[in-house]
Amino acid sequence: MIDPNNLINITGGLVADPELVNGKILKIRIGVDYSGSDKDTDNNSGYFDVVYYLKDVSGFVSKNATFVGTQLDQSKLKKGSTISVVGRLVQERWKQDDQARSRVVIVAEHLTYSGRSAKSSSDATPKASTPQASTSVPSSF
């Protein structure tokens, strides 16, 4: 179970094909467009590294990991695919050239794959038929 104080839920598009390490660890990088950002600025999207364990140390494979593994085997999970991730943030630390380094990654507990690219899903939505608000505020606030 994920600690509710360290919970992240994010949806974005894969910016590169997934990398499978030792048949157990899936490494992906997702891009997310920020709501309400100016399209002509450099601050309109973010990129996040995600790590997903297909098998735990005991060799257990969850139903979700089986699904993700099948998508990988069939080459359906690839650059441009839209995915949703539920997970937690982890700070990785190491030494390089006698300097302390660190970075924050998302360790996915559950991964959902929509099967279509982010570009094709936005192109399918008619732009003139839906009015756009100037700011985007979730209804739960």
C-alpha positions in Angstrom: 0.0 0.0 0.0 1.2 3.5 -0.9 1.8 6.0 1.9 -1.0 8.6 1.4 1.6 11.3 2.2 3.7 10.3 -0.8 1.2 9.7 -3.6 1.4 10.8 -7.1 -1.1 10.4 -10.0 0.0 11.6 -13.3 -1.0 11.2 -17.0 1.2 11.9 -19.9 2.7 10.7 -23.1 5.8 8.6 -23.5 8.6 10.7 -25.0 10.7 7.7 -25.9 10.3 3.9 -26.3 10.3 2.1 -22.9 13.5 0.5 -21.7 13.4 -3.0 -20.1 16.2 -3.8 -17.7 16.9 -7.4 -16.8 13.4 -8.4 -17.8 12.1 -7.0 -14.4 12.4 -3.2 -14.4 10.6 -0.9 -16.9 12.1 2.6 -17.3 10.0 5.2 -19.1 10.0 9.0 -19.5 6.7 10.8 -19.7 5.9 14.4 -20.8 3.0 16.3 -19.3 1.5 19.6 -20.7 0.8 22.0 -17.9 -2.8 23.3 -17.8 -3.2 27.0 -18.4 0.4 27.4 -19.6 1.3 29.7 -22.5 1.9 27.7 -25.6 4.7 29.9 -26.9 6.9 29.7 -23.7 9.5 27.3 -22.6 7.4 26.6 -19.4 4.5 24.6 -20.9 5.5 21.0 -20.2 7.4 18.8 -17.8 9.3 15.6 -18.2 9.4 12.8 -15.5 11.3 9.6 -15.2 9.2 6.6 -14.1 10.4 3.2 -12.8 8.0 0.3 -12.8 8.9 -3.1 -11.3 7.4 -6.0 -13.4 8.6 -8.5 -10.7 9.4 -8.0 -7.1 12.4 -9.5 -5.3 10.5 -12.7 -4.6 9.5 -13.1 -8.3 5.8 -12.2 -7.7 4.1 -10.7 -10.7 0.9 -8.6 -10.2 -2.0 -8.6 -12.6 -1.1 -5.1 -13.6 2.5 -6.1 -14.3 1.3 -9.0 -16.4 -0.8 -6.6 -18.5 2.1 -4.2 -18.9 4.4 -7.1 -19.8 2.0 -8.2 -22.5 1.8 -4.7 -23.9 5.6 -4.6 -24.1 5.8 -8.0 -25.7 3.3 -7.0 -28.4 5.2 -3.6 -29.0 2.0 -1.7 -28.1 3.6 0.4 -25.4 5.8 2.8 -27.3 6.8 6.5 -27.9 3.7 8.6 -28.1 1.4 6.3 -26.1 -0.6 7.9 -23.3 -0.3 6.4 -19.9 -1.5 7.1 -16.4 0.7 6.3 -13.4 -0.1 5.9 -9.7 3.0 5.8 -7.6 5.3 7.5 -5.2 8.3 9.8 -5.3 11.7 8.5 -4.5 15.0 10.4 -4.3 17.9 8.5 -5.8 21.3 9.4 -4.4 24.8 8.5 -5.7 28.4 9.7 -5.9 29.9 10.7 -9.3 33.4 12.2 -9.6 33.5 12.7 -5.8 30.3 14.8 -5.9 27.0 13.9 -4.4 24.3 13.6 -7.0 20.5 13.1 -6.7 17.3 13.1 -8.7 13.7 12.4 -8.0 11.9 9.6 -9.9 8.4 8.3 -9.8 8.2 4.6 -8.7 5.0 3.4 -10.3 2.7 1.0 -8.3 0.1 0.9 -11.1 0.3 1.8 -14.7 -2.6 2.2 -17.1 -2.1 2.4 -20.8 -4.7 3.9 -23.2 -3.2 2.5 -26.4 -3.3 5.7 -28.4 -0.8 8.5 -28.9 -1.3 11.8 -27.2 -1.2 13.6 -30.6 -3.9 11.5 -32.2 -6.3 11.8 -29.2 -6.1 15.6 -29.2 -6.5 15.7 -33.0 -9.7 13.7 -32.7 -11.3 16.3 -30.5 -13.0 19.1 -32.5 -11.5 22.4 -31.4 -14.3 24.7 -32.5 -17.2 22.9 -30.9 -16.1 23.3 -27.2 -15.6 26.7 -25.6 -12.3 27.1 -23.8 -12.1 28.8 -20.4 -9.2 31.1 -19.8 -8.1 29.3 -16.6 -8.5 25.6 -15.7 -9.7 24.9 -12.2 -10.7 21.4 -11.1 -14.3 21.1 -9.8 -13.1 19.7 -6.5 -11.5 23.0 -5.4 
